[in-house]
Amino acid sequence: MIWKVWQRRRCAVEDGVLTISHARSTREPTQVELVTCQVKPNAKDKKSFDLISWDRTYHFRALDEQDCAEWISVITNSQEEALTMAFRREQSAEDKTLEDLAHTILEDIQRLPGNGVCCDCGSSDPTWLSTNLGILICLECSGIHRQMGVHVSRIKSCELDVLGTAQLLVSSDLCFGGKLDVYCHEHI
């Protein structure tokens, strides 16, 4: 028969990390990232629970059942908060990068020779893009392109719509590659 000897430890939860201090002050405290852990209450002993990390299982025993429930709640809430914060940081950084990339590609398309005027009527500062033709057009001409149908011209606003990088890369490839001239000669 194996006897468990419980040792009292000072524990703290902060910023998604559980810090477990050792009995000897000479040893560095153990830090456990709670995002990668699972909390499992002990079915036999209502005052204890296990914290299962990727490399080890930690066994905890509280003073009473309520204290155990509070510790489980604190650890679970800290896990959720850490996951939420990590997801927000990742998402906002990713969105900012894609948004910057899309903006840069659109600026490159607008700076190309001939794109300072509407491709159809010649009015200045066109604000609409045909993503499949790679041309910039004015508001009036965008209505005509919409009437032609998306099988002919897919129209997006450079200012109002959120343009995907894939759409912009297709448009820039058409503009930079001179493929639009071939398309216009074959279809117009």
C-alpha positions in Angstrom: 0.0 0.0 0.0 1.3 3.5 -1.0 0.8 6.3 1.6 0.6 9.8 0.3 2.3 12.4 2.3 0.9 15.9 1.5 3.4 18.7 1.7 2.1 22.3 2.2 3.1 24.6 -0.6 2.5 28.3 -1.3 0.8 28.6 -4.7 -0.2 31.7 -6.7 -2.0 32.2 -10.0 -1.1 35.2 -12.1 -1.3 35.9 -15.9 -2.1 32.3 -16.8 0.8 30.9 -14.8 0.6 28.8 -11.6 3.6 29.3 -9.4 4.4 26.6 -6.8 6.9 27.4 -4.2 9.0 24.7 -2.7 9.6 24.0 1.0 13.2 25.0 0.7 13.7 28.6 -0.3 16.9 27.7 -2.1 14.9 26.0 -4.9 13.3 28.1 -7.6 9.5 27.9 -7.7 7.9 25.8 -10.3 5.9 27.6 -12.9 3.2 25.9 -14.8 1.6 27.4 -17.9 -2.1 26.9 -17.3 -3.1 27.2 -21.0 -1.7 23.8 -21.7 -3.1 22.1 -18.5 -6.3 20.3 -17.6 -7.9 20.4 -14.2 -9.5 17.2 -13.0 -11.4 17.0 -9.7 -10.8 13.9 -7.7 -14.0 11.8 -7.5 -13.0 10.0 -4.4 -11.7 12.9 -2.4 -13.7 16.1 -2.7 -10.9 18.1 -1.2 -8.3 17.3 -3.9 -7.8 17.8 -7.6 -5.2 17.0 -10.2 -3.6 19.5 -12.6 -2.4 17.7 -15.6 0.3 19.4 -17.8 2.0 18.1 -20.9 4.9 16.6 -18.9 3.6 16.0 -15.4 0.5 15.6 -13.1 0.4 17.8 -10.0 -1.8 16.6 -7.1 -3.4 19.2 -4.9 -5.4 18.9 -1.7 -7.2 21.9 -0.2 -8.2 22.5 3.4 -11.9 21.8 2.6 -14.3 21.2 -0.3 -15.1 24.9 -0.7 -11.4 25.8 -0.9 -10.9 23.1 -3.5 -13.8 24.4 -5.6 -12.4 28.0 -5.3 -8.9 26.8 -6.5 -10.4 24.9 -9.4 -12.5 28.0 -10.3 -9.4 30.3 -10.1 -7.3 28.0 -12.3 -10.1 27.5 -14.8 -10.8 31.3 -15.1 -7.1 32.0 -15.4 -6.9 29.4 -18.3 -9.8 31.0 -20.1 -8.4 34.5 -19.6 -5.0 33.5 -20.9 -6.5 31.8 -23.9 -8.6 34.8 -24.7 -5.7 37.2 -24.4 -3.5 35.0 -26.6 -6.2 34.7 -29.2 -6.8 38.5 -29.2 -3.1 39.2 -29.6 -2.7 36.7 -32.4 -5.8 37.8 -34.2 -5.1 41.6 -33.9 -1.5 41.1 -35.1 -2.7 38.9 -38.0 -5.5 41.3 -39.0 -3.2 44.3 -38.8 -0.6 42.5 -41.0 -3.2 41.4 -43.6 -4.8 44.9 -43.5 -1.4 46.5 -44.1 -0.6 44.1 -46.9 -4.0 44.7 -48.6 -3.5 48.5 -48.3 0.0 48.3 -49.8 -1.1 46.2 -52.7 -4.0 48.6 -53.4 -1.7 51.6 -53.3 0.6 49.9 -55.8 -2.3 49.3 -58.1 -3.4 52.9 -57.8 0.1 54.2 -58.6 0.4 52.3 -61.9 0.5 54.5 -65.0 -3.1 55.0 -66.3 -4.8 54.1 -63.0 -5.1 57.8 -61.9 -8.1 58.0 -64.2 -11.2 55.8 -64.8 -10.4 53.1 -67.3 -13.8 53.5 -69.1 -14.6 57.3 -69.1 -11.3 58.9 -68.1 -12.6 60.8 -65.0 -10.0 61.5 -62.3 -9.3 59.6 -59.1 -11.3 56.4 -59.6 -12.4 54.6 -56.4 -13.8 51.3 -57.6 -11.8 48.2 -58.6 -12.7 45.4 -61.0 -10.9 42.6 -59.1 -11.0 40.2 -62.0 -10.0 42.7 -64.7 -7.5 44.7 -62.6 -8.9 48.1 -63.6 -9.9 51.2 -61.6 -13.1 52.9 -62.5 -15.3 55.7 -61.2 -18.6 55.4 -59.4 -20.8 55.8 -62.5 -18.9 53.3 -64.5 -19.0 50.8 -61.6 -22.8 50.8 -61.9 -22.4 49.8 -65.6 -19.9 47.1 -64.7 -22.3 45.7 -62.0 -25.1 45.5 -64.6 -22.8 43.5 -66.9 -22.7 40.8 -64.2 -20.0 39.2 -62.0 -19.1 36.8 -64.8 -17.8 39.8 -66.7 -16.6 42.3 -64.0 -16.4 41.9 -60.2 -16.6 45.4 -58.7 -15.4 46.4 -55.2 -15.1 49.8 -53.7 -11.5 50.7 -52.7 -12.8 52.8 -49.8 -15.9 51.0 -48.6 -15.3 47.3 -49.1 -12.8 45.1 -47.3 -10.6 43.8 -50.1 -9.0 40.5 -49.6 -5.3 40.1 -50.4 -6.1 37.3 -52.9 -8.5 39.6 -54.9 -5.9 42.4 -54.9 -3.1 40.1 -55.9 -5.1 38.9 -58.9 -5.8 42.5 -59.8 -2.2 43.5 -59.5 -1.1 40.5 -61.5 -3.4 41.6 -64.3 -2.2 45.1 -64.1 1.5 44.4 -63.8 1.6 41.4 -66.2 -0.1 43.2 -69.1 -2.7 40.5 -69.2 -5.5 43.1 -69.4 -4.5 44.2 -72.9 -4.9 40.6 -74.1 -8.3 40.3 -72.4 -9.6 43.5 -73.8 -8.5 42.7 -77.4 -10.1 39.3 -77.2 -13.4 40.3 -75.5 -14.1 43.8 -76.5 
